[in-house]
Amino acid sequence: MEASHFDAAAAYAAIDRHDENDFRAHFYRTHDYGKTRQETDAGIPEGCFARVVREDPARKGLLYAGTENAAFVSFDEGDHWNSLQLNMPTTSGAGPSGFWTT
């Protein structure tokens, strides 16, 4: 769960359901303190289940997502995701705590 740096009513969540044989990425956002939520996974392929989502602290609408296989970026608050893999090898995007690892 990531609270927005720009909007007190907004937050982002990464839900991992691979233990239930659901290998889709499940990223959600809310703009009304969690009363409603919208799934935002367009552009993330099947098999890349969610690990972590973070909002850039300096640029509104810029999100980063870590999945089991790759890292993704969204410039429109999760409406569309693009791979950050480039020519890097496939690797898990988050450690056991759900935070980015180095």
mmCIF file of the C-alpha atoms, coordinates in Angstrom:
data_MODEL
# 
_entry.id   MODEL 
# 
loop_
_atom_site.group_PDB 
_atom_site.id 
_atom_site.type_symbol 
_atom_site.label_atom_id 
_atom_site.label_alt_id 
_atom_site.label_comp_id 
_atom_site.label_asym_id 
_atom_site.label_entity_id 
_atom_site.label_seq_id 
_atom_site.pdbx_PDB_ins_code 
_atom_site.Cartn_x 
_atom_site.Cartn_y 
_atom_site.Cartn_z 
_atom_site.occupancy 
_atom_site.B_iso_or_equiv 
_atom_site.pdbx_formal_charge 
_atom_site.auth_seq_id 
_atom_site.auth_comp_id 
_atom_site.auth_asym_id 
_atom_site.auth_atom_id 
_atom_site.pdbx_PDB_model_num 
ATOM 1   C CA . MET A 1 1   ? 0.000   0.000   0.000   1.00 0.00 ? 1   MET A CA 1 
ATOM 2   C CA . GLU A 1 2   ? 1.306   3.432   -0.946  1.00 0.00 ? 2   GLU A CA 1 
ATOM 3   C CA . ALA A 1 3   ? -0.305  6.675   0.174   1.00 0.00 ? 3   ALA A CA 1 
ATOM 4   C CA . SER A 1 4   ? -0.116  9.442   -2.413  1.00 0.00 ? 4   SER A CA 1 
ATOM 5   C CA . HIS A 1 5   ? 2.412   12.212  -1.888  1.00 0.00 ? 5   HIS A CA 1 
ATOM 6   C CA . PHE A 1 6   ? 0.066   14.691  -3.606  1.00 0.00 ? 6   PHE A CA 1 
ATOM 7   C CA . ASP A 1 7   ? -3.526  13.817  -2.633  1.00 0.00 ? 7   ASP A CA 1 
ATOM 8   C CA . ALA A 1 8   ? -4.597  12.797  0.879   1.00 0.00 ? 8   ALA A CA 1 
ATOM 9   C CA . ALA A 1 9   ? -7.561  10.826  -0.532  1.00 0.00 ? 9   ALA A CA 1 
ATOM 10  C CA . ALA A 1 10  ? -5.428  8.813   -2.981  1.00 0.00 ? 10  ALA A CA 1 
ATOM 11  C CA . ALA A 1 11  ? -3.529  5.567   -2.451  1.00 0.00 ? 11  ALA A CA 1 
ATOM 12  C CA . TYR A 1 12  ? -2.139  2.690   -4.513  1.00 0.00 ? 12  TYR A CA 1 
ATOM 13  C CA . ALA A 1 13  ? -2.042  -1.020  -3.731  1.00 0.00 ? 13  ALA A CA 1 
ATOM 14  C CA . ALA A 1 14  ? -0.285  -4.083  -5.133  1.00 0.00 ? 14  ALA A CA 1 
ATOM 15  C CA . ILE A 1 15  ? -2.137  -7.344  -4.473  1.00 0.00 ? 15  ILE A CA 1 
ATOM 16  C CA . ASP A 1 16  ? -0.276  -10.656 -4.812  1.00 0.00 ? 16  ASP A CA 1 
ATOM 17  C CA . ARG A 1 17  ? -2.613  -13.607 -5.437  1.00 0.00 ? 17  ARG A CA 1 
ATOM 18  C CA . HIS A 1 18  ? -0.180  -16.137 -6.902  1.00 0.00 ? 18  HIS A CA 1 
ATOM 19  C CA . ASP A 1 19  ? -0.794  -18.450 -3.909  1.00 0.00 ? 19  ASP A CA 1 
ATOM 20  C CA . GLU A 1 20  ? -4.358  -18.780 -5.253  1.00 0.00 ? 20  GLU A CA 1 
ATOM 21  C CA . ASN A 1 21  ? -3.044  -19.646 -8.758  1.00 0.00 ? 21  ASN A CA 1 
ATOM 22  C CA . ASP A 1 22  ? -3.812  -16.119 -9.982  1.00 0.00 ? 22  ASP A CA 1 
ATOM 23  C CA . PHE A 1 23  ? -0.685  -14.949 -11.799 1.00 0.00 ? 23  PHE A CA 1 
ATOM 24  C CA . ARG A 1 24  ? -2.111  -11.641 -13.059 1.00 0.00 ? 24  ARG A CA 1 
ATOM 25  C CA . ALA A 1 25  ? -0.853  -8.305  -11.800 1.00 0.00 ? 25  ALA A CA 1 
ATOM 26  C CA . HIS A 1 26  ? -3.374  -6.632  -9.508  1.00 0.00 ? 26  HIS A CA 1 
ATOM 27  C CA . PHE A 1 27  ? -2.642  -2.948  -8.982  1.00 0.00 ? 27  PHE A CA 1 
ATOM 28  C CA . TYR A 1 28  ? -5.355  -0.668  -7.620  1.00 0.00 ? 28  TYR A CA 1 
ATOM 29  C CA . ARG A 1 29  ? -5.828  3.041   -6.971  1.00 0.00 ? 29  ARG A CA 1 
ATOM 30  C CA . THR A 1 30  ? -8.350  5.040   -5.002  1.00 0.00 ? 30  THR A CA 1 
ATOM 31  C CA . HIS A 1 31  ? -9.132  8.749   -4.927  1.00 0.00 ? 31  HIS A CA 1 
ATOM 32  C CA . ASP A 1 32  ? -11.774 8.691   -2.188  1.00 0.00 ? 32  ASP A CA 1 
ATOM 33  C CA . TYR A 1 33  ? -9.989  7.292   0.873   1.00 0.00 ? 33  TYR A CA 1 
ATOM 34  C CA . GLY A 1 34  ? -10.643 3.700   -0.244  1.00 0.00 ? 34  GLY A CA 1 
ATOM 35  C CA . LYS A 1 35  ? -14.428 3.893   -0.647  1.00 0.00 ? 35  LYS A CA 1 
ATOM 36  C CA . THR A 1 36  ? -13.987 2.828   -4.273  1.00 0.00 ? 36  THR A CA 1 
ATOM 37  C CA . ARG A 1 37  ? -11.009 1.456   -6.167  1.00 0.00 ? 37  ARG A CA 1 
ATOM 38  C CA . GLN A 1 38  ? -10.017 0.915   -9.775  1.00 0.00 ? 38  GLN A CA 1 
ATOM 39  C CA . GLU A 1 39  ? -7.757  -1.861  -11.045 1.00 0.00 ? 39  GLU A CA 1 
ATOM 40  C CA . THR A 1 40  ? -4.900  -0.461  -13.116 1.00 0.00 ? 40  THR A CA 1 
ATOM 41  C CA . ASP A 1 41  ? -2.985  -3.235  -14.848 1.00 0.00 ? 41  ASP A CA 1 
ATOM 42  C CA . ALA A 1 42  ? -3.135  -2.336  -18.580 1.00 0.00 ? 42  ALA A CA 1 
ATOM 43  C CA . GLY A 1 43  ? 0.156   -3.252  -20.235 1.00 0.00 ? 43  GLY A CA 1 
ATOM 44  C CA . ILE A 1 44  ? 1.398   -5.757  -17.668 1.00 0.00 ? 44  ILE A CA 1 
ATOM 45  C CA . PRO A 1 45  ? 1.506   -9.253  -19.182 1.00 0.00 ? 45  PRO A CA 1 
ATOM 46  C CA . GLU A 1 46  ? 0.022   -12.417 -17.673 1.00 0.00 ? 46  GLU A CA 1 
ATOM 47  C CA . GLY A 1 47  ? 2.439   -14.135 -15.323 1.00 0.00 ? 47  GLY A CA 1 
ATOM 48  C CA . CYS A 1 48  ? 3.880   -10.905 -13.896 1.00 0.00 ? 48  CYS A CA 1 
ATOM 49  C CA . PHE A 1 49  ? 2.103   -10.987 -10.553 1.00 0.00 ? 49  PHE A CA 1 
ATOM 50  C CA . ALA A 1 50  ? 2.258   -7.870  -8.387  1.00 0.00 ? 50  ALA A CA 1 
ATOM 51  C CA . ARG A 1 51  ? 4.858   -7.330  -5.689  1.00 0.00 ? 51  ARG A CA 1 
ATOM 52  C CA . VAL A 1 52  ? 5.039   -3.568  -5.041  1.00 0.00 ? 52  VAL A CA 1 
ATOM 53  C CA . VAL A 1 53  ? 3.791   -0.202  -6.325  1.00 0.00 ? 53  VAL A CA 1 
ATOM 54  C CA . ARG A 1 54  ? 5.296   3.197   -5.484  1.00 0.00 ? 54  ARG A CA 1 
ATOM 55  C CA . GLU A 1 55  ? 4.468   6.766   -6.441  1.00 0.00 ? 55  GLU A CA 1 
ATOM 56  C CA . ASP A 1 56  ? 7.295   9.081   -7.411  1.00 0.00 ? 56  ASP A CA 1 
ATOM 57  C CA . PRO A 1 57  ? 7.665   11.641  -4.601  1.00 0.00 ? 57  PRO A CA 1 
ATOM 58  C CA . ALA A 1 58  ? 8.427   14.514  -6.992  1.00 0.00 ? 58  ALA A CA 1 
ATOM 59  C CA . ARG A 1 59  ? 6.153   13.932  -10.005 1.00 0.00 ? 59  ARG A CA 1 
ATOM 60  C CA . LYS A 1 60  ? 2.407   13.453  -9.683  1.00 0.00 ? 60  LYS A CA 1 
ATOM 61  C CA . GLY A 1 61  ? 1.029   10.587  -11.784 1.00 0.00 ? 61  GLY A CA 1 
ATOM 62  C CA . LEU A 1 62  ? 4.377   8.783   -12.093 1.00 0.00 ? 62  LEU A CA 1 
ATOM 63  C CA . LEU A 1 63  ? 4.176   5.259   -10.648 1.00 0.00 ? 63  LEU A CA 1 
ATOM 64  C CA . TYR A 1 64  ? 6.635   2.387   -10.458 1.00 0.00 ? 64  TYR A CA 1 
ATOM 65  C CA . ALA A 1 65  ? 5.576   -1.249  -10.153 1.00 0.00 ? 65  ALA A CA 1 
ATOM 66  C CA . GLY A 1 66  ? 7.604   -4.305  -9.283  1.00 0.00 ? 66  GLY A CA 1 
ATOM 67  C CA . THR A 1 67  ? 6.292   -7.693  -10.352 1.00 0.00 ? 67  THR A CA 1 
ATOM 68  C CA . GLU A 1 68  ? 7.695   -11.178 -9.959  1.00 0.00 ? 68  GLU A CA 1 
ATOM 69  C CA . ASN A 1 69  ? 9.404   -10.898 -13.362 1.00 0.00 ? 69  ASN A CA 1 
ATOM 70  C CA . ALA A 1 70  ? 10.037  -7.255  -14.150 1.00 0.00 ? 70  ALA A CA 1 
ATOM 71  C CA . ALA A 1 71  ? 9.724   -3.574  -13.313 1.00 0.00 ? 71  ALA A CA 1 
ATOM 72  C CA . PHE A 1 72  ? 7.178   -1.267  -14.950 1.00 0.00 ? 72  PHE A CA 1 
ATOM 73  C CA . VAL A 1 73  ? 6.515   2.477   -15.098 1.00 0.00 ? 73  VAL A CA 1 
ATOM 74  C CA . SER A 1 74  ? 3.305   4.446   -15.606 1.00 0.00 ? 74  SER A CA 1 
ATOM 75  C CA . PHE A 1 75  ? 3.218   8.131   -16.504 1.00 0.00 ? 75  PHE A CA 1 
ATOM 76  C CA . ASP A 1 76  ? -0.578  8.381   -16.143 1.00 0.00 ? 76  ASP A CA 1 
ATOM 77  C CA . GLU A 1 77  ? -1.270  7.117   -12.637 1.00 0.00 ? 77  GLU A CA 1 
ATOM 78  C CA . GLY A 1 78  ? -1.513  3.467   -13.675 1.00 0.00 ? 78  GLY A CA 1 
ATOM 79  C CA . ASP A 1 79  ? -3.795  3.775   -16.695 1.00 0.00 ? 79  ASP A CA 1 
ATOM 80  C CA . HIS A 1 80  ? -1.004  2.359   -18.879 1.00 0.00 ? 80  HIS A CA 1 
ATOM 81  C CA . TRP A 1 81  ? 2.148   0.505   -17.839 1.00 0.00 ? 81  TRP A CA 1 
ATOM 82  C CA . ASN A 1 82  ? 5.413   0.190   -19.786 1.00 0.00 ? 82  ASN A CA 1 
ATOM 83  C CA . SER A 1 83  ? 8.240   -2.245  -19.154 1.00 0.00 ? 83  SER A CA 1 
ATOM 84  C CA . LEU A 1 84  ? 11.505  -0.951  -17.695 1.00 0.00 ? 84  LEU A CA 1 
ATOM 85  C CA . GLN A 1 85  ? 13.363  -4.149  -18.549 1.00 0.00 ? 85  GLN A CA 1 
ATOM 86  C CA . LEU A 1 86  ? 15.149  -2.884  -21.676 1.00 0.00 ? 86  LEU A CA 1 
ATOM 87  C CA . ASN A 1 87  ? 18.001  -5.375  -22.172 1.00 0.00 ? 87  ASN A CA 1 
ATOM 88  C CA . MET A 1 88  ? 18.297  -6.371  -18.503 1.00 0.00 ? 88  MET A CA 1 
ATOM 89  C CA . PRO A 1 89  ? 17.723  -9.954  -17.359 1.00 0.00 ? 89  PRO A CA 1 
ATOM 90  C CA . THR A 1 90  ? 14.445  -11.046 -15.809 1.00 0.00 ? 90  THR A CA 1 
ATOM 91  C CA . THR A 1 91  ? 14.476  -10.798 -12.020 1.00 0.00 ? 91  THR A CA 1 
ATOM 92  C CA . SER A 1 92  ? 12.111  -10.395 -9.109  1.00 0.00 ? 92  SER A CA 1 
ATOM 93  C CA . GLY A 1 93  ? 11.237  -6.731  -8.516  1.00 0.00 ? 93  GLY A CA 1 
ATOM 94  C CA . ALA A 1 94  ? 10.882  -6.821  -4.741  1.00 0.00 ? 94  ALA A CA 1 
ATOM 95  C CA . GLY A 1 95  ? 12.319  -8.525  -1.720  1.00 0.00 ? 95  GLY A CA 1 
ATOM 96  C CA . PRO A 1 96  ? 10.424  -10.312 1.064   1.00 0.00 ? 96  PRO A CA 1 
ATOM 97  C CA . SER A 1 97  ? 9.316   -7.052  2.673   1.00 0.00 ? 97  SER A CA 1 
ATOM 98  C CA . GLY A 1 98  ? 7.744   -5.812  -0.579  1.00 0.00 ? 98  GLY A CA 1 
ATOM 99  C CA . PHE A 1 99  ? 10.235  -2.957  -0.952  1.00 0.00 ? 99  PHE A CA 1 
ATOM 100 C CA . TRP A 1 100 ? 12.658  -2.515  -3.833  1.00 0.00 ? 100 TRP A CA 1 
ATOM 101 C CA . THR A 1 101 ? 15.955  -4.299  -3.255  1.00 0.00 ? 101 THR A CA 1 
ATOM 102 C CA . THR A 1 102 ? 19.395  -3.532  -4.596  1.00 0.00 ? 102 THR A CA 1 
# 
